[in-house]
Amino acid sequence: MTESNEPMQIDYIEFPARDLAAMKAFYGDAFGWSFKDYGDAYVEFRDGRLAGGFARTDERPRGEGTLAILRTDDLEAMRDRIVSLGGRIVREIFAFPGGRRFHFADPSGNVLGVWSDK
């Protein structure tokens, strides 16, 4: 294997999911993602730039570890939309160098962030 000077990029991200239908409804309505089912235990999603998947599990995610962060132009509107679709805010909007963000738990308990530079 030869070494490359090219930076590595995240190519795929996968979330555990207790209810695949609920995950598709939540992320489809909240962010406009599209989906492709692979049997009854896996769903691939696409957000227009990145692909990923929801893998069915009976275990409840702990919401700790790697944090995927999504971008929006209107942080408050996105927070309200996530809550209206059944998401739970686990960290309210806060400022950080370069912008503001909040963290939420999806219907399966995965914790993600949403940020804006506004």
C-alpha positions, 0 to 999 in steps of 0.5 A: 500500500502506498501512502497518499498526501490526500486528506481522508474524508468521511465516506459513510456514517451509520446509526443504530436504529430501533425503529427503521420506519420512525428513523426514515420519517424523522430524517426525511421530514426534518432534513429531506433525506432520501432512503433505500431499503435493504431488507428489513434490517438496514436502510441507506440514506442520502443527504445529497452529499453523504451516504449512510445507513440505519442498522436495526438493533434492539439495543438502545444507543447511549448517545455518546461517542462520535458526534455527527453535526449537520448545518443549517441557516436557521438554527432556531427554526431547525430546533423547533422542527426537530422537536415537532417531529419527536426529536429531543433536545439534549443540549440547548443552543450555545455559542462556540468559536465560529457559530452556534449549535445545539444537540438532539436525540433522534427517535432511536436515541442517537445524539447529533448536533446542528450548527449555524454560523449565524 
